């Protein structure tokens, strides 16, 4: 009787796992379809001249070019070159890849350009809240392989869809200058507060021995280490591993991860987290450089077998943030493309 019950339990668990996989697959397909529909509507609204600026072959080297500084020479169709209906469609495309919090975050980053422009009075680099460029790679399709990107100062977002069933969303960069608005109508706004505060909560919760391992230097790094490199490797020192943390500290660590993953649409975020959990959350390491006091220069990174997060707040007297999520094998959809090619050949 016990064996019979055990077999039924195993069978039930198998059915639930299969259902769970089917639900995730359905969510991916739904998201892929939404991305494709939004991109198709955006492209359909463009004139032939605009379409020529906005579209590239999927295998174009342009798809792998990226940066987060304003001076970088970019291609794509700028927001300021769009009509109001076209801008609305461009923002609808942006919404399909992001959560509500993510959409608010990235549009706030864009609007910070107006603050910089007013502060610098034309004396600094190009500041343009309408300078962000939209690009589409390949032909949008719910079942095909294609992608899109939006990029300019402090924003670099891309979504590569492979075979209509898998979506890559890295590298994804978010910056904020000022990190905290000091005056004016937006005084007090901290666009990337969650990314900073969750990590500080973790580092201040470590005991003296743990901090000695996690804080590898008391001098903050000047910027994210990987910059805009196309290929990256794990960074050293790796810091304190999750396996050396208490249960409460591990929960804080995952809140840091969630603060980044949660910028993406729900199924894209779930995919990111699933890869991390498969590789083992105990294998995630946390490293910090600089002061742990708010308002002081600091840097931190999280990395596991599959991913790297970097955060730096040192420029402009620790009021200028750079942050990035990278996948060691999956940036630009490389892992998905390799798997697609392998299974297609098979």
N, C-alpha and C positions, 0 to 999 in steps of 0.2 A: 504493500500500500504506500509506504514511504517513497519507494523508488518511483511509483506511478506519479505521486504528487510532485517529486523532484523533476521528472521528465516534463510534466505539465508546466511547471514553473520555468524550466529552461526554454520550452517551446514558447511560452508567453513572453519571456524576455526577448527571445529572438524576433517574435512578431513586433513587439514594441520598438526594438532597434531598427527593424526594417521600415516601420511606419515613420520613425524619427528621421531616418535617412531620406525617405520619400518626401517628407515635409520640407526638409532642408533643400532638397533638390528642386522642389516646387517653388520655394522662396527664391532660390537663385534664378530659376527660369523667369519668374515674375519680375525680379529686379532687372535682369538682362533685357526683358521685353520693354520695361519702363524706360530704361536708358536709351534703347534703340528708338522707341517712339519719340522721346523728347529730342533726340539728336536729329531724327528725320524731320520733325516739325521745324526745328531751328534752321536746318539746311534749306528746307523748302521755302523759307521766308527770305532767303538771301538773293541778291542779284547775281548774275554770272560773275561780275568782277569781285564781289564780296566772297562768293563761293571759292574763287580761285585763291584768295588770301587765306581762307579758313580751312581748306581741305588738303590732305596729303595722303600718299600711299601708306598703307599700314607698315610696310617694311622700310619706309623712308628713314634716313639717319636723323631727321628732325624729331622723330618720336622719342629718341634717347637723349636729346639735348634738354638741359634744364638748369635753372639757377634761381636764386632768391634775391639777388641784388637788382636795383633798378637799372643799372648801366648795361646789363647784359643785352646783347642784340637778339631780339626775339622775332619769331614769325607767328602768324595767326591774325585773326580779325579782332581789332580793339573794340571795346564797348562804345567808345565815343564815335566810332564809324558806323554804329547801328542806329536804326530808327527805334522809336519807343516800343512798337510791337516786337521788333527783333530782340531788343534788350530783355523784354519780358520772357521771351522764349529761351534766351540764353540763361536767364536766372532759373527757369523751370528745369533746364538741363542740369544746372548746378545742384538744385534741390534733390534730383533723383539719386545723386551719389552720396548725399550727406543726410545726417539726422537733423532735426530741428535745431538742436544746439550747435551742430556743425555749421549749418547754413548761417545762423546768427553770428557765430564766431568768425567765419571767413568774410562775411559782408562787413563786419565791424573792422576787420583788418584793412579792407579796401578803403573804408571811410577814414581811417587814421591818416591816409595820405593828405586829406584836407587840413588836418591839424599841423602836419609837418610843413605843408606849403605855406600856411599862415605864419608859422614860427620862423621859417627860414627866409620868407619874403623873396623867394626866387634865387637865394644865394647858395642853395645846396644842389643835390642831384635832382633828376626829374621826379616831381611829385604829381601824381595824376590818378585820382580815384576812378577815372574812366580809361585808364591805360592798360587794363587787364585784357589779355588776348585769349580768345577761344580758338581751339584747333580740333579738327576731327580727322582721324587716321583710318583709312579704309572706308568701307560702306557699312553704315549702321544696319544691323540685322539682329533679330531676336535669336537666331541660330548660328550666326556667323562669327568671324573673328575681326574685331575692329577696336577702336579706342577713341578717347577724347581727352583734352587737357585744357586747363585754364591756368594762366601764369602771369605774374608781374611781381612787383616788389612785395616780398614777404608771403606770397602765395604761390605754391606750386602743387597742383592737384592733377592727378591723372587716373583714368579708369580704363583698363584694357580688358576687353571681353573676349574670351577664347571659346570657340565652338558653342557660344550661347549658353554655357552652363557654369562657367567659372569667371570670376571677376578679380583682377589684380588692381590694387589701389596704392602702390608704393613705387618710388619714394613719395611721401606726402609731407610737405613742409608748411609750417605756420609760424609767422613772426609777428611781433608787435612793437611798434615804436610810435609813441611812448607805451611802455608796458602798463604804466598807470598814468592816466591823464591827470595832470596837476592843477589845471585851471580851465575856465570856460564852461560852456553848457554840459560837457561830458565829464566834468571833474569827478574823479573817483573811479572811472571806468577802468577795469583791469580785464582786457580781452582774453588773456590766456591764464587767468587766475587759477583755474582748476589744475592746470598742468604744473604750476609752481607750488601751490599749496598742498596738494596731495603728497608730493615728494618731500616737502619740508616736514610735514606731519610724520612721515616715515623716519627721516634721518634724526629727528628730535626724540623719537620713541626708542631709538637704539641705546643699549647700555654702553658703558665706556669701552669695553672690549670689542663690541660689534662696531662701534664708531671708528675704532683704530683700524679695522679692516676696510670699512666702507669709505672713509675719508682718506683719499690717497695723497692729497696735498691741500694745504691751507690757502694756497693761491689759486683762484679761479682760472680756468682756461679762457683764452681770449675769444673763442668761438667754438662751434661744433667741429669736431675733429675731422669728420668725413667730408665736410664742405659740400661740393656738388659732384663728387666723384661718382662715376657710373658703376664701378665695382668696388665693393668694400669687404673687409675682413673683420673678425672680432677684434675689439680694442683691448688694450692692456694698460693698467691692471683692471681686472674684471670686477673687483670689489667683493662685497658680502653676498654669499649665495642664500637663496630663499631657504634652503635646507638647514641653514644655521640661524633661522629666525623663529620666533615664537608664532603660534597660530594667529595671534592678533596682529603681529607685524607682517605676516604673510598676507593677511587681509588688506592691510594698508598698501602693501606692494601691488596687489592686484587692482586697488583703487587708482594707483598711478597709471597702470596699463589701461584700465577702463577709461580714464580721462582722455586718452588719445584715441583708442578704438571707438569710443562713443561719439566721436565727431563724424563717423561714417554712418551710412544707412544701416539699418538693423542687421540685415543678412550679411553685409560686407564686414561689419564689426564682428559678427558671430564667426565668420570664416577666419578672421585674424585670431580670435581667441581660441578657436578650435585647434588651429595649428600649434599655438603655444602650449595648450594642454596636452596634445599628443606628444610633443617633445618633452613635456614634464615641467610643471611650474616650479618644482624644487630646483631646477637647473637655471632659473633666472637669477642674475646677479645685479646688485645695486651698488653704484659707485658715485661718490660725491667729491667735488673740489671747491674750495673756498669757504666762506663763512656760512653758518647755518642760520644767521640772523636775517630777518626780512629787511629788504632795502639794501643789503650788502651784496657784493659781487659773488656769484656762485654758478656752478655747472654740475649737472648730474647725467648719468646714463644708466639705462637698464638694457641688459642683453641676455638673450637665451640662445639656444642652439639655432633658432630660425630667424631671429629678429634683433634689431638694435633701435633703441630710442635715445636721442640726445637732446638736452635742453641746456641753453646757455643764457645767462642774464648778466652781462658784464659791461657792455657798451653804454655810453651816455650815463655814467655813474649808476650802473645797475638799474637802468630803466629802459632796456631795449632787449627783447627776447628773440632768440632763434630756437626753433624746435623742429625735430624731424623724426619720422618713423621710416626705417629701412628694413627690407627683408634680404637676408644674405643670398638666397637663391631665387627669390621671387620678384625682385624689382623689375618693373616694366613687363610683368607677366612672363618672365623667362621660364620659371618652373612649369607654368601652365602650358606654355608653347612647347616645351620639351616633351611633356607628357602627351600632349595632343599629337605631336609628330610621331612619338613612339607607338601610340595605340593606332594611329591611322595607318602607319606602315605595317603594323602587325595584322 
